[in-house]
Structures are given as structure tokens and as C-alpha cells.
Amino acid sequence: MKTLNITSNSQPNQFIVNKKQVSKNKVLKTSVLYDKIESSANTSLGFYPDSSSFSFNSIEFDLLGNAYLNDKLVIKNNIKKLSDTEIIFNITVSKKEEKKQNIICTATFGYTIKKAS
């Protein structure tokens, strides 16, 4: 099996929900949350050698709660599986609070690694 040397950014993505990202009842729009998660996953792929060889393969997206205007959110990516043919990220989005972790969303993004011809 081919070994990939990985350099990752341990800093999670963070953002504060603003007026443009919420609906009339001040709840974060699902499309905005998805875009933030997708961007985070794509950024993580940039840390791998020859990241252009990845092809999007699958997604699971589970909304567990809501975020509201001015909530501080943290997006964390963890590698679930890494092989010479695929990489799968587990992603969690939680509200940034001092004493507890309030997870509002989980996702799994899978990518296939294209073989060089």
C-alpha cells in the first residue's frame, strides 16, 4: 500500500453567524452550513500531496440542531479512512461554548484518489 505523507492544519475553522446567513427567524440557513462544511473539507484536501488527484465520491449530512444569529461555530475535520484509493473525512460543526460541546451537524465526505496513468 502506498503511504501518503500528511501535513494537516490542526486549527479548526471558525465563523460567527451573520445576518446574511440566516432566515427570517434568525436560524442559520442549511445551504450556508453545507457550503462552510464543503469548503472546510476542500481546504483539508489541499494539505495532501497532489490534491488535484482527488475526485468527490460521497457525502452524508446530518443536521442535529440549529445555529442562530451571532452564534460562534467551529468546524472540525478528522480523517476516518485514508488509503491509496480513498480518503474519508468525518466533520463536526458545534457551537463554541466554554463548558460543553453542542454539536449541531455531522457530515462525512468521501473522495476517491485517481491513479496516475
Phi, psi and omega in degrees: 000136179288137178261131176259129174278124187247129169242117183244158177265112184281355178283120177288155174284139179227147173204157177253130181293125181248176185301325182287346185259002184243160176276185181300328180268019173065027175261137179302131179291138181299323180296324178292316179299315179299315180300320179295318179294314180299318179297319179296317178297316180295323176296319179297324178296331180296344180276355182261146178298139179053054182296347178288350181272004179270140177235128180302135186238311185204163178211145166233138184222115181239115178271118185255344182193186181245154170243151185235170179311132179074004173292143175262122184245147179237130178251122180241133177250134174229142178281122177271319181212137176220120177221184179282357179242342181203161173224135180232128178255136164264132183235133175237143175239125181224158175283138180276105179231156186293311192256340182221159178255115181255093183284126179255343184200144170233151179210156174230124178246130178244141179228140175264139177266118180287137177283138176289137182272000000 
